[in-house]
């Protein structure tokens, strides 16, 4: 995982892949300088782990881009579409206007959600968007 300068206290945690019929998605919560993303990524089967590929912060525009990917774990696997829940948190040193969450699988990168984060509005209450 590659993190941009000005991003502090980054944490990524992923659950186990489980067979599902639900859709992928992500919810973004902005509070002050802290961003939290809770999401679910769809993978071809439950023999995959979710990984944080990149975190990029453009300090001029205030855009934080998070890319979550999946990697096969190998071995014998049940044949079903699966979801992996994940949670990402980070504290930023600089402007935060918008968060973009992408999922990456194989050669494909999909933009899952974009959330507007207004620092002045989020200082007093959280701003939650997504899914």
Residue, then its C-alpha position, 0 to 999 in steps of 0.5 A: x500500500x502506498x500512502x501520500x504525504x500528509x496522511x496520518x494514522x492510517x488503518x485498514x481492516x478487512x473481514x473474511x469473505x463470505x458467499x452473498x447476493x448483496x451489492x458492493x458499496x461504501x459509506x464515508x464519514x468525515x469528522x474534522x480531519x478524520x475520514x472513515x470508510x466502511x465498505x463491502x467489495x464483491x469478489x469472484x469467490x470466498x478465497x480472496x482477501x481485501x487489501x488497501x492498494x493506494x491512498x492519495x491525497x491532493x492537498x490543493x483540491x482536498x480530494x482523498x482517493x482510496x483504492x481497495x483491491x482483492x487478492x486470491x488466497x489460493x487453495x480449494x474454494x467454494x464456487x460462489x460470489x462473495x463479499x468482503x467487508x472492510x473499514x478504513x480510517x485516516x487522519x489528514x494534514x490538510x484540506x478535505x473536500x471530497x473522498x472518492x472510494x474505488x474498488x479494483x479487481x483484475x484490470x478493472x477499477x470501479x468508482x464506488x462512491x464519492x462523498x463531499x466533506x465540508x470541514x466546517x460542517x463536519x467539525x460540529x457533526x459528522x457528514x455521512x454519505x454513500x451506499 
